[in-house]
């Protein structure tokens, strides 16, 4: 499938434009972008800083909305949904991994992983068991009672991945997931992402790192708010 195809897919972005006003200037993050991503794909969005990659990720998650065009994920038209509806939808459909982890410093690894279930009132009495299973999945069950400050950067990133997976969403979004990690630790995160794809997750990540982009099943290059190949 071509990078800018609008054929049927789990994620469909059609003729999307997004601009921001900075002072007296209007800056375009995206200009008429179309993109389709099939269920089970592992797609890397690559390109220079300011090219529009993170804006695309934010549109797919419903964190941001386009000025024009449509964003549909598994039949849900995100740009027409209310913020409350989007929050509920995101809680079951999307897991997000951030470059800077965004773990709460006063909560243990286990408590950080449990948080999405508590905020969205999912899984009830099973929360602790599910959080432990998610930590086990990323190889960190033995660190469940430790605070983020007691973990290495790579361990914190794996806790963040466990947190993103604990509600078992079909889609995982990752913004520079290895950007703050050394090469060895980054390689462990890449291995984990490949395992998740093999398990059927749809993965979309933003990266500057060509080595990481190469492990994806498809690379989509973004420049100046447009898909260029």
C-alpha positions as CSV (number, residue, x, y, z in Angstrom):
1,X,0.0,0.0,0.0
2,X,1.3,3.5,-0.9
3,X,2.1,5.7,2.1
4,X,-0.6,8.3,1.3
5,X,-3.3,5.7,0.2
6,X,-6.8,6.1,1.6
7,X,-7.7,2.5,1.0
8,X,-9.6,0.8,3.9
9,X,-7.5,0.6,7.0
10,X,-7.8,0.5,10.8
11,X,-6.6,4.1,10.8
12,X,-7.7,6.4,8.0
13,X,-6.5,10.0,7.7
14,X,-8.1,11.9,4.8
15,X,-7.0,15.3,3.5
16,X,-6.1,16.6,7.0
17,X,-4.8,20.1,7.6
18,X,-3.7,21.4,11.0
19,X,-2.3,24.9,11.6
20,X,-1.3,26.8,14.7
21,X,-1.3,30.5,15.3
22,X,1.9,31.9,16.7
23,X,1.7,35.6,17.3
24,X,0.6,37.1,14.0
25,X,1.7,34.0,12.0
26,X,-0.2,30.9,11.0
27,X,2.1,27.9,11.0
28,X,1.0,24.7,9.2
29,X,1.9,21.5,10.9
30,X,0.1,19.4,8.3
31,X,-1.1,20.3,4.8
32,X,-3.7,18.0,3.2
33,X,-2.3,14.8,4.5
34,X,-3.9,11.4,3.7
35,X,-2.7,8.1,5.2
36,X,-4.1,4.7,5.8
37,X,-2.7,2.1,8.3
38,X,-3.9,-1.5,8.3
39,X,-4.6,-3.5,11.4
40,X,-1.4,-5.2,12.6
41,X,1.0,-2.9,10.8
42,X,4.1,-1.5,12.4
43,X,4.5,2.0,10.9
44,X,7.4,4.4,11.6
45,X,6.8,8.1,11.0
46,X,10.2,9.6,10.1
47,X,11.4,13.1,9.3
48,X,13.1,16.2,10.7
49,X,11.9,18.1,13.8
50,X,8.9,20.2,13.0
51,X,7.9,18.1,10.0
52,X,4.4,17.2,11.4
53,X,5.2,13.6,12.7
54,X,4.0,14.2,16.3
55,X,1.0,16.1,15.1
56,X,-0.1,13.1,13.1
57,X,0.4,10.9,16.2
58,X,-1.8,13.4,18.3
59,X,-4.5,13.2,15.6
60,X,-4.6,9.4,15.7
61,X,-4.9,9.4,19.5
62,X,-7.6,12.1,19.5
63,X,-5.4,14.4,21.6
64,X,-5.6,17.0,18.8
65,X,-8.2,17.6,16.1
66,X,-7.7,18.7,12.5
67,X,-8.8,22.1,11.1
68,X,-10.0,20.3,8.0
69,X,-10.3,16.7,6.8
70,X,-11.2,13.5,8.6
71,X,-9.5,11.1,11.1
72,X,-11.2,7.7,11.5
73,X,-9.9,4.9,13.7
74,X,-11.7,1.6,13.5
75,X,-14.9,3.3,12.3
76,X,-14.8,6.1,14.9
77,X,-14.7,9.6,13.3
78,X,-12.5,11.3,15.9
79,X,-12.9,14.9,14.7
80,X,-16.6,14.8,15.4
81,X,-16.4,13.4,18.9
82,X,-16.7,15.4,22.2
83,X,-13.8,15.5,24.5
84,X,-15.5,13.2,27.0
85,X,-16.3,10.7,24.3
86,X,-12.7,10.8,23.0
87,X,-11.3,10.2,26.5
88,X,-13.5,7.1,27.0
89,X,-12.6,5.9,23.5
90,X,-8.9,6.5,24.0
91,X,-9.0,4.5,27.3
92,X,-9.9,1.3,25.5
93,X,-8.5,1.7,22.0
94,X,-5.2,3.5,22.3
95,X,-2.0,3.0,24.4
96,X,0.5,5.9,24.3
97,X,4.2,5.8,25.1
98,X,6.0,9.1,25.6
99,X,9.6,10.0,25.0
100,X,10.0,11.3,28.6
101,X,8.0,8.4,30.2
102,X,5.6,10.6,32.2
103,X,5.5,8.3,35.2
104,X,4.2,9.8,38.4
105,X,7.2,10.1,40.7
106,X,5.3,9.3,44.0
107,X,3.8,6.1,42.7
108,X,5.5,2.7,42.4
109,X,5.9,1.0,39.1
110,X,2.9,-1.1,39.8
111,X,0.8,1.9,40.8
112,X,1.8,3.7,37.7
113,X,0.7,0.8,35.6
114,X,-2.6,0.5,37.5
115,X,-3.4,4.1,37.0
116,X,-5.2,3.9,33.5
117,X,-7.5,1.2,34.9
118,X,-8.4,3.3,37.9
119,X,-8.9,6.5,35.9
120,X,-11.2,4.7,33.4
121,X,-12.8,2.4,36.0
122,X,-11.9,-0.8,34.1
123,X,-11.2,-4.3,35.4
124,X,-12.1,-3.7,39.0
125,X,-10.7,-6.3,41.4
126,X,-8.4,-7.6,38.6
127,X,-6.4,-4.4,38.4
128,X,-3.5,-5.4,40.5
129,X,-3.2,-8.8,38.7
130,X,-3.4,-7.2,35.3
131,X,-0.8,-4.6,36.2
132,X,1.6,-7.3,37.5
133,X,1.0,-9.3,34.3
134,X,1.8,-6.2,32.2
135,X,5.0,-5.6,34.2
136,X,5.9,-9.3,33.7
137,X,5.3,-8.9,30.0
138,X,8.0,-6.2,29.8
139,X,10.3,-8.1,32.2
140,X,9.9,-5.9,35.2
141,X,7.7,-7.8,37.7
142,X,10.5,-7.8,40.2
143,X,10.6,-4.0,40.2
144,X,6.8,-3.6,40.9
145,X,7.3,-1.9,44.3
146,X,10.1,0.6,43.2
147,X,9.6,4.2,42.5
148,X,10.6,5.7,39.1
149,X,13.6,7.4,40.7
150,X,14.9,3.9,41.6
151,X,14.7,2.7,38.0
152,X,17.0,3.2,35.1
153,X,15.8,5.1,32.0
154,X,15.2,1.9,30.1
155,X,13.3,0.4,33.0
156,X,11.1,3.5,33.3
157,X,10.4,3.3,29.5
158,X,9.3,-0.4,29.9
159,X,7.0,0.6,32.8
160,X,5.5,3.2,30.5
161,X,5.0,0.6,27.8
162,X,3.3,-1.7,30.4
163,X,1.1,1.2,31.4
164,X,0.1,1.8,27.8
165,X,-0.8,-1.9,27.4
166,X,-2.6,-2.6,30.6
167,X,-6.1,-1.9,29.2
168,X,-5.2,-4.2,26.2
169,X,-5.7,-1.5,23.5
170,X,-5.4,-2.7,19.8
171,X,-3.3,0.3,18.9
172,X,0.0,1.4,20.5
173,X,1.4,4.9,19.7
174,X,5.0,5.7,20.6
175,X,6.6,9.2,20.4
176,X,10.4,8.7,20.2
177,X,10.3,5.7,22.5
178,X,14.1,5.2,22.4
179,X,15.1,8.9,22.2
180,X,16.4,9.1,25.8
181,X,17.9,5.6,26.0
182,X,21.4,4.2,25.4
183,X,21.7,1.9,22.4
184,X,21.6,-1.3,24.3
185,X,18.5,-0.3,26.3
186,X,16.9,1.0,23.1
187,X,17.5,-2.3,21.5
188,X,15.5,-4.0,24.3
189,X,12.6,-1.6,23.7
190,X,12.7,-2.4,19.9
191,X,12.6,-6.1,20.6
192,X,9.6,-5.6,22.8
193,X,7.8,-3.5,20.1
194,X,8.4,-6.3,17.6
195,X,7.0,-8.9,20.1
196,X,3.9,-6.7,20.5
197,X,3.5,-6.5,16.7
198,X,3.8,-10.3,16.5
199,X,1.0,-10.5,19.1
200,X,-1.3,-8.5,16.8
201,X,-0.9,-4.9,18.0
202,X,-1.0,-2.1,15.5
203,X,2.0,0.1,16.2
204,X,2.6,3.7,15.0
205,X,5.8,5.4,16.2
206,X,7.6,8.6,15.7
207,X,11.4,8.4,15.4
208,X,14.4,10.3,14.2
209,X,16.4,7.1,14.4
210,X,16.8,5.2,11.1
211,X,17.8,2.0,12.9
212,X,14.5,2.0,14.7
213,X,12.6,2.9,11.6
214,X,14.1,0.0,9.7
215,X,12.5,-2.6,12.0
216,X,9.0,-1.2,11.2
217,X,7.0,-2.9,8.4
218,X,6.6,0.5,6.7
219,X,8.3,3.8,6.9
220,X,6.3,7.0,6.2
221,X,8.5,10.0,5.6
222,X,7.1,13.4,6.6
223,X,8.5,16.8,5.6
224,X,7.1,20.3,5.9
225,X,3.7,19.0,6.9
226,X,3.3,16.6,4.0
227,X,4.0,12.9,3.3
228,X,6.9,12.8,0.8
229,X,7.3,9.1,0.2
